[in-house]
Amino acid sequence: MMIDRGIRLSATITKPLQATVAGKPARLAIVDEQGQIIAAGDEVAWECAAVLRGALERYWEAQGWLETINTAETLAEAAPDLAGAMAVSGR
């Protein structure tokens, strides 16, 4: 996506969100109302990528395009993770 002043944002599923200005690498940042940088760099880029992935997955689920098929084998493989997740959530 191209926005003002030669800024370009790009994303892939396996990399953090990337920014360039006039073709040169740039860093993403969270800036508060007073102009102070709260967080910057890869930390922000990975969080942005995670938000984008989550939004896309929720979109697919709502449209019925994301289908998960569980078999006895996949459930057996996932059992330790599911038990851990339930223990953390208090279930």
Backbone torsions as a table, in degrees:
resi	resn	phi	psi	omega
1	MET	NA	130.7	178.6
2	MET	-97.9	128.8	173.7
3	ILE	-125.7	-178.3	-175.6
4	ASP	-46.7	153.5	170.6
5	ARG	58.7	31.3	176.6
6	GLY	73.2	16.8	179.2
7	ILE	-80.3	131.5	177.8
8	ARG	-129.3	129.9	175.0
9	LEU	-110.6	138.4	177.8
10	SER	-140.9	155.7	-178.7
11	ALA	-147.2	147.6	168.5
12	THR	-133.3	168.9	-176.9
13	ILE	-72.5	-22.1	-174.5
14	THR	-107.4	2.1	-178.8
15	LYS	-130.1	158.1	174.7
16	PRO	-68.1	162.5	174.4
17	LEU	-56.7	136.6	-178.3
18	GLN	-118.5	145.6	179.1
19	ALA	-128.2	142.6	172.4
20	THR	-134.2	152.4	174.0
21	VAL	-126.4	120.1	-177.1
22	ALA	52.8	37.3	177.4
23	GLY	82.8	-2.4	-179.6
24	LYS	-105.3	144.1	-178.4
25	PRO	-56.2	142.9	177.5
26	ALA	-134.3	165.4	179.5
27	ARG	-110.2	141.3	174.4
28	LEU	-85.1	148.8	-178.9
29	ALA	-146.8	154.9	170.0
30	ILE	-104.1	121.5	-175.9
31	VAL	-120.8	130.1	-179.5
32	ASP	-81.4	179.8	-175.7
33	GLU	-63.0	-23.9	178.5
34	GLN	-88.8	1.7	178.8
35	GLY	87.3	6.9	178.8
36	GLN	-82.0	136.8	177.8
37	ILE	-79.5	118.8	-178.9
38	ILE	-87.4	-40.9	177.9
39	ALA	-154.0	151.7	-178.6
40	ALA	-154.5	162.1	173.3
41	GLY	85.2	-147.8	-174.8
42	ASP	-59.4	-35.3	179.0
43	GLU	-55.8	-46.9	179.8
44	VAL	-72.1	-41.2	-178.5
45	ALA	-61.9	-43.6	178.9
46	TRP	-66.7	-39.4	178.5
47	GLU	-63.8	-41.3	176.6
48	CYS	-60.9	-43.9	179.8
49	ALA	-63.0	-39.8	179.1
50	ALA	-64.6	-40.5	178.1
51	VAL	-64.2	-43.6	178.9
52	LEU	-62.0	-44.9	179.0
53	ARG	-61.7	-44.0	-179.9
54	GLY	-62.1	-42.8	179.1
55	ALA	-63.5	-41.6	179.7
56	LEU	-65.4	-43.3	179.0
57	GLU	-63.3	-41.5	177.7
58	ARG	-64.6	-36.9	177.5
59	TYR	-62.4	-48.2	180.0
60	TRP	-59.9	-43.6	-179.3
61	GLU	-60.8	-44.0	-179.0
62	ALA	-65.5	-31.6	179.7
63	GLN	-87.6	-6.3	-178.6
64	GLY	78.1	16.4	-177.5
65	TRP	-91.6	-17.7	-179.5
66	LEU	-103.3	113.7	-176.1
67	GLU	-118.7	134.4	176.5
68	THR	-114.6	128.2	179.1
69	ILE	-114.7	121.0	178.0
70	ASN	-105.6	137.1	173.7
71	THR	-118.4	174.1	177.6
72	ALA	-57.5	-38.1	-178.9
73	GLU	-67.7	-44.8	-178.7
74	THR	-68.2	-36.0	177.6
75	LEU	-66.6	-38.9	178.0
76	ALA	-64.3	-40.3	178.4
77	GLU	-65.6	-35.5	-176.4
78	ALA	-84.4	-13.7	-173.6
79	ALA	-51.7	-47.4	-179.9
80	PRO	-61.1	-40.1	179.3
81	ASP	-67.7	-41.8	-179.8
82	LEU	-64.9	-41.5	179.1
83	ALA	-63.6	-41.7	177.3
84	GLY	-63.5	-42.1	-180.0
85	ALA	-64.8	-40.1	-180.0
86	MET	-68.9	-36.5	178.5
87	ALA	-64.7	-40.0	179.9
88	VAL	-67.7	-38.5	-177.6
89	SER	-81.0	-6.8	178.5
90	GLY	85.6	12.8	-179.9
91	ARG	-90.2	NA	NA
